[in-house]
């Protein structure tokens, strides 16, 4: 049973790899790559669900008895467009973060923000604030 569905295990491994990269890395670009891997795994999984053994495209013909379901393929086309748009926005944000902080490492950005916040509180405490 497991061996007959090896393709789904490959898709699942791809999804887990993407999830691991998102969770384990602090680099924002690596997180975007992990998110893309996860999305591709989900896309392939849904496309695989729509395919039937011996199935044909849903074009009515007397010779064809089994059809593959077209809905997963149509939904994935929309999801691919959304995924590319999400990746573009994420890359644009990463560029802006790099311009503002000089790094795309999450920990360094948070440390920089914390230092700025502490400096602002010190200025307010000393009476130099607005």
Secondary structure, DSSP 8 states (H G I E B T S, - for coil): -TGGGHHHHHHHHHHHHHHHHHHH--BHHHHHHHHHHHHHHHHHHHHHHH--TT-B-S---SS---B--SHHHHHHHHHHHHHHHHHHHHHHHHHHHHHHHS--BHHHHHHHHHHHHHHHHHHHHTT---
